[in-house]
């Protein structure tokens, strides 16, 4: 979903024919918004901001910003669903700008047939793509917001899951360090979440001090367990 702003603009400029989808992924129409929301938080929330999901990722595009103007201009949730589905199935993994690309679908929504152990996976990858696409297409840019979590585990899952592996949270992200291996102390987690470093953004603009302390307490106590 990283290049969704560009793709949405291209689709709009080309007067997208909804029945054929925006790209080459075919037409997506059936999906569960409830399941899609859970999958989005788990697999995408660490990279993307989406108010309805309560996620604040900044590595990829803010999905509310990406779709708000097009929604106001009359484009439909069905159109957005096709755009999102195509971007999940056929992401730009290597960008010309040097910015991080979006992982492929086998990394974002790995099939349980290919995952060993208790890591995050989906039983039906095509259905999972449809669920996430229908959910994002329905809520992105609507102005609907979710209550922000206050417990450390929920904050981690909403903001960090797609970048970091942490067994206790059921996350398998590989963009950032494996926290079970790193076992960071609380003061290091506070510093990284507050200030960022390298490819990791600062979250001090999206998480308050109480939330930062809560997620630091959680990570430092759960990592490696």
C-alpha positions as CSV (number, residue, x, y, z in Angstrom):
1,X,0.0,0.0,0.0
2,X,3.0,2.3,0.0
3,X,2.4,3.8,-3.5
4,X,-1.3,4.1,-3.1
5,X,-1.3,7.9,-3.5
6,X,0.3,7.6,-6.9
7,X,-1.9,4.7,-8.0
8,X,-5.1,6.4,-6.8
9,X,-4.2,9.5,-8.7
10,X,-3.5,7.5,-11.9
11,X,-6.8,5.6,-11.5
12,X,-8.7,8.9,-11.1
13,X,-6.9,10.5,-14.0
14,X,-7.7,7.5,-16.1
15,X,-11.4,7.4,-15.2
16,X,-11.0,4.0,-13.7
17,X,-13.4,1.3,-14.8
18,X,-14.4,-0.2,-11.5
19,X,-15.5,-3.6,-12.9
20,X,-12.0,-4.3,-14.2
21,X,-10.1,-3.1,-11.1
22,X,-7.3,-0.5,-11.2
23,X,-4.4,-2.7,-12.0
24,X,-3.9,-6.4,-12.9
25,X,-5.4,-8.0,-9.7
26,X,-8.9,-8.5,-11.0
27,X,-12.1,-7.4,-9.3
28,X,-12.4,-7.6,-5.5
29,X,-15.9,-7.2,-4.0
30,X,-16.4,-9.7,-1.2
31,X,-14.6,-9.3,2.1
32,X,-15.2,-9.0,5.8
33,X,-14.6,-5.5,7.2
34,X,-14.2,-6.9,10.7
35,X,-11.6,-9.4,9.7
36,X,-10.0,-6.9,7.5
37,X,-9.6,-4.4,10.3
38,X,-7.9,-7.1,12.5
39,X,-5.5,-8.1,9.7
40,X,-4.8,-4.4,8.8
41,X,-3.8,-3.6,12.4
42,X,-1.6,-6.7,12.5
43,X,0.0,-6.6,9.1
44,X,-0.1,-2.9,7.9
45,X,-0.7,-0.6,10.9
46,X,3.0,-0.3,11.7
47,X,3.6,1.4,8.3
48,X,0.4,3.2,7.6
49,X,-1.8,5.7,9.4
50,X,-5.5,4.9,9.3
51,X,-7.7,6.7,11.8
52,X,-10.5,4.0,12.0
53,X,-7.9,1.4,12.9
54,X,-6.1,3.6,15.4
55,X,-2.8,3.1,13.6
56,X,-0.1,5.7,13.2
57,X,2.6,4.3,11.0
58,X,4.6,6.7,8.9
59,X,6.8,4.5,6.8
60,X,4.1,4.3,4.1
61,X,1.4,6.7,3.0
62,X,-1.2,8.1,5.4
63,X,-4.2,6.2,4.0
64,X,-6.7,8.8,5.2
65,X,-4.8,11.5,3.4
66,X,-4.4,9.3,0.3
67,X,-8.1,8.8,-0.2
68,X,-9.9,11.8,1.4
69,X,-9.7,14.1,-1.5
70,X,-10.8,11.4,-4.0
71,X,-13.7,10.4,-1.7
72,X,-14.8,14.0,-1.5
73,X,-14.7,14.2,-5.3
74,X,-17.1,11.4,-5.6
75,X,-14.9,8.3,-6.0
76,X,-16.5,5.3,-4.3
77,X,-15.3,2.9,-1.6
78,X,-15.6,0.1,-4.3
79,X,-12.9,1.9,-6.4
80,X,-10.6,2.3,-3.4
81,X,-11.0,-1.4,-2.6
82,X,-9.7,-2.3,-6.1
83,X,-6.7,0.0,-5.6
84,X,-5.8,-1.4,-2.2
85,X,-6.2,-5.0,-3.4
86,X,-3.9,-4.4,-6.4
87,X,-1.3,-2.7,-4.2
88,X,-1.2,-5.6,-1.8
89,X,-1.0,-8.2,-4.5
90,X,1.5,-6.3,-6.7
91,X,3.4,-3.8,-4.6
92,X,6.3,-1.7,-5.6
93,X,9.0,-3.4,-3.6
94,X,11.9,-1.3,-4.9
95,X,11.4,2.4,-5.3
96,X,13.2,4.9,-7.5
97,X,13.5,7.3,-4.6
98,X,15.4,5.0,-2.3
99,X,12.5,5.0,0.2
100,X,11.5,1.7,1.6
101,X,9.3,-0.3,-0.7
102,X,6.2,-2.3,0.3
103,X,6.8,-5.9,1.2
104,X,5.3,-8.5,-1.1
105,X,2.1,-10.3,-0.2
106,X,3.9,-13.4,1.0
107,X,5.5,-11.2,3.6
108,X,2.6,-9.0,4.4
109,X,0.0,-11.7,4.6
110,X,1.9,-15.0,4.6
111,X,0.0,-18.2,4.1
112,X,0.0,-20.6,7.1
113,X,1.2,-23.3,4.7
114,X,4.5,-21.4,4.4
115,X,4.9,-20.4,8.1
116,X,6.6,-22.6,10.7
117,X,5.8,-22.1,14.4
118,X,3.4,-19.7,16.0
119,X,4.1,-16.7,13.7
120,X,1.4,-14.5,12.1
121,X,-0.2,-16.1,9.0
122,X,-3.5,-16.4,7.1
123,X,-5.3,-19.5,6.1
124,X,-6.6,-18.1,2.8
125,X,-4.3,-15.4,1.3
126,X,-6.7,-14.3,-1.4
127,X,-9.5,-13.9,1.1
128,X,-7.2,-12.0,3.5
129,X,-6.3,-9.6,0.7
130,X,-10.0,-9.1,0.0
131,X,-10.8,-8.5,3.6
132,X,-8.1,-5.9,4.1
133,X,-9.0,-4.2,0.8
134,X,-12.7,-4.0,1.6
135,X,-12.0,-2.6,5.0
136,X,-9.5,0.0,3.9
137,X,-11.6,1.0,1.0
138,X,-14.6,1.5,3.3
139,X,-13.0,3.6,6.0
140,X,-10.0,5.4,4.6
141,X,-10.5,9.2,4.3
142,X,-13.9,9.1,6.0
143,X,-12.9,11.0,9.1
144,X,-13.9,8.2,11.3
145,X,-11.5,7.7,14.2
146,X,-11.0,4.9,16.7
147,X,-10.4,5.2,20.4
148,X,-6.7,5.1,21.0
149,X,-5.4,2.0,22.9
150,X,-3.8,2.6,26.3
151,X,-2.3,-0.8,27.1
152,X,1.2,-1.5,25.9
153,X,0.4,-4.7,23.9
154,X,-2.4,-3.0,21.9
155,X,-0.3,0.0,21.3
156,X,2.5,-2.2,20.0
157,X,0.2,-4.2,17.7
158,X,-1.3,-1.0,16.3
159,X,1.9,0.8,15.6
160,X,4.8,-1.6,15.5
161,X,3.6,-5.0,14.4
162,X,4.4,-4.9,10.7
163,X,8.0,-3.8,11.4
164,X,9.0,-5.9,14.4
165,X,8.9,-9.5,15.4
166,X,7.7,-10.0,19.0
167,X,6.4,-13.5,19.8
168,X,4.2,-12.3,22.7
169,X,2.3,-9.9,20.4
170,X,2.1,-12.5,17.6
171,X,4.0,-10.2,15.2
172,X,6.6,-11.2,12.6
173,X,7.6,-7.9,11.0
174,X,11.1,-7.9,9.5
175,X,11.7,-4.3,8.6
176,X,13.1,-3.5,12.0
177,X,15.0,-5.6,14.6
178,X,13.6,-8.8,16.0
179,X,12.8,-7.7,19.5
180,X,12.9,-11.1,20.9
181,X,16.5,-11.3,19.9
182,X,17.3,-7.7,20.8
183,X,15.6,-7.7,24.2
184,X,15.8,-4.0,24.5
185,X,15.7,-2.4,28.0
186,X,12.9,0.1,28.7
187,X,15.0,3.2,28.4
188,X,16.1,2.2,25.0
189,X,12.5,1.5,23.8
190,X,11.4,4.9,25.2
191,X,14.2,6.6,23.3
192,X,13.6,4.9,20.0
193,X,9.8,5.3,20.1
194,X,10.2,9.0,21.1
195,X,13.0,10.0,18.8
196,X,13.3,7.3,16.2
197,X,16.6,6.3,14.6
198,X,17.6,5.3,11.1
199,X,14.6,4.0,9.2
200,X,12.4,4.0,12.4
201,X,10.3,7.2,12.6
202,X,9.6,9.1,15.8
203,X,6.1,8.4,17.3
204,X,6.1,11.4,19.7
205,X,3.7,13.2,17.5
206,X,1.2,10.3,17.5
207,X,1.6,8.7,20.9
208,X,1.4,10.6,24.1
209,X,3.9,10.2,27.0
210,X,1.6,7.7,28.8
211,X,1.3,5.5,25.7
212,X,5.1,5.6,25.1
213,X,5.7,4.5,28.6
214,X,3.1,1.8,28.3
215,X,4.6,0.3,25.1
216,X,8.1,0.6,26.5
217,X,7.0,-1.3,29.6
218,X,5.4,-4.0,27.5
219,X,8.2,-4.5,25.0
220,X,11.0,-4.6,27.7
221,X,9.1,-7.1,29.7
222,X,7.8,-9.3,26.9
223,X,10.8,-9.5,24.5
224,X,12.5,-12.8,24.5
225,X,9.9,-14.5,26.7
